[in-house]
Amino acid sequence: MRFFRKPTFVESLTLLAVAAILASIILVPDSATSTRWQLERRARDWKPGPVPVLSDPTLIAADETIAGEWIQRGRLYHTSFSFAERDDGDYNLGFSTGGCLGGCKLSRTAAFKDGLVTLNTAVAEYVPNTYSTLYAIRVLGNEYLLPTTSVVDFEREIAAGTNHWQRYVLRRSD
C-alpha cells in the first residue's frame, strides 16, 4: 500500500512556483529596505572633493545658530536635519530622508565654524545628492542650509532672478 504517488508535471511546476514565490518573499527585501540600503551605501562610499566657494560671501551666515530642525520638501521626497548642540560646542545630528519607495534615518555629529557645517560622515538624500558639508546662508533675510554639492546650481538660479534656488536649500521647520 503506497501513500504517496509521483506528482504530475503540472503539480511539480506548481510546487516549484510556490517555492520560488516563498523564497522571494523571504530572501528579497521590500522596496523600503532596499532603498535604505542604497542610501546608506551611497553615503558610505562617497568621497569628498574640494568645498566650492560661494561667489557672494555676503550670503554666508557665519553668526547663525544651526540648532533646531531644517527641512527640504519636494513633490515625492523630503530631507531633514535636526541639530542639537552639545556641551563641547559641536552638534548631535539626526538626518532623515525618504520618498515614495522608502527612506532612512541616520545619526551623525557636526561642527559649525565660519558658516560651514561639517558632518563627521557623509549623508545621501533620497534624490541623488550626497555630501558632508553645508553652508549656513542668509537670503532675503531668511536663513537656509545649502549642501555644498548644490552651490553651482544654487548660484545659477540666484543669478537668473527666479525663486528656483529654493529647491536646493533646507529651511527652518515651522
N, C-alpha and C positions, 0 to 999 in steps of 0.2 A: 504494500500500500504506500503510494507516494503522496506526500502533502504538497510538494512544490512542482510546478510544471515549468518548463522552459518558456520565458516570455517571448511574445511575438516581436517582430521587428518594430512595429509601431509602439508597442509598450516599452521596448528598450529605448527608443528615441524619446518617448515621453519622460521616462525616468532620467535620462541624460539631460534633457532640457530643464527639468525641475531641479536637478543637482546643480546645473550651471547657474540658474537663477538664484538659488540659495547661496551659492558660493559668492556670486557678485554682490549680494546684499551684505554678506558678512565681511568680505575682503575689500571691496571697493568703497572708498569713503564717499560720504554725501558731498554735495557741492559746497556747503558751508565749511566743512573740514578741509576740503581740497583748496578752497580759496584762502583759508587761514594759513595752511602750509605754504602756499605760493607766496603770500605776503611776507611771512617770516623768513623764507628762503631768500627773497629779493633783498630784504633788509640785511640779512647775514652776509650775503655775497657782494654787497655794494662796496665799491672802492671810491673813496672821496677824491675829488680833484681840487684844484685851487678854488678858493671862495671868490666869486665875482664881486667886483666893487661897484656899488651903486654910483651912477654918473652924477646924481644930485645928492651930495652928502647931507644937505639940509633936511632930507626926508628921514634920516636916521634919528630914532627917539632914544638916545643914549640914557636919558634920565627916567625913562619909563619903568614902571614896575610890571613884571610879567605874571605875577601871582594871579591865579584865577583860571577860568575856562575860556578857551578860544576855539571857535568853530568855523568850519567851511562846509557849506551845503551846496551840492549840485542837484541835478534832476534825479539821478539814480545813485548817488553816493553821498557820503559825509566823512569828514575828518575832524577830530577834536583833540586838543591838548588840554590837560588840566595840571597846572603848575602849583605846587605847594612849597613855600620857602622853608628851608631847613635852618638850623642854628648856625651852620658854618657859612651861610650866605648863598649856597647852591640851592637847587630845587629838586624835589621829587616830581616825577612827571608820569602822568597816566596818558597814554596815547590810544586812541580808538579810531578805527577806520572801517568802513563797510559799504556795501552796496547790495544790489538785488541778488547776488549769488553768495553772500556771506561777508565775513569781515574778521577782524581780530582786535584784541586789546593787548597792549604791551606796556611794560613798566620800564622807565629809563630814569636817568638823572641828567640834570642840565646845569650849565654855568651861564651866567649872563654878564657880559662886560662890553662897554662901549657900544651898546646897541646890537650886539651879536649874541644870539642864543646858540650855544654849542651843546649838542647831546652827546652822551657818553657812547652811544651806539646808534647807528642809522635806523630810520623808520621808513616803511614803504606804505604809501597811500593806496587805496583801492584803485584810483586812477593811476596810471603808470608814472609815479613821481616818487623817487627815493632820495633821501637827504639826511644830513646830520647837523646842519646849521640853518638858522633862520635869522632874518633881520627883524628887529622891532622898528617899525616905521610909523610916521605920522603923516597922513594925507588929509587935507581939508579939515584939520583939527581933530581927526579921529585916529586912534591907534590900531595898528594891524601887525600881524606877523607874516613875513614874506619868506617862504623857503628860498634859499639861495639858488636852487636849481631853476627857479622861475623868474629870476631877475631880468633876463633878456626879454622875455615875453611881457612881463610887467611894464618895463620901461617903454617898449614899443607901444603898448596900449595907452600909457600915460601921455606919450608924445602925440598920439593920434587924437587926444582930447575926448575919448569916449569913456564910458563907465565900465568897459570890458576888463579893465585892470583888476576889478573886484573879484574876478574868478580865480585869481592867483594868490589871494591873501586869506588869512584867517582873521576873523573879527571877534571881539569880546562877546561872550554869551550874555544875553539879556536876563 
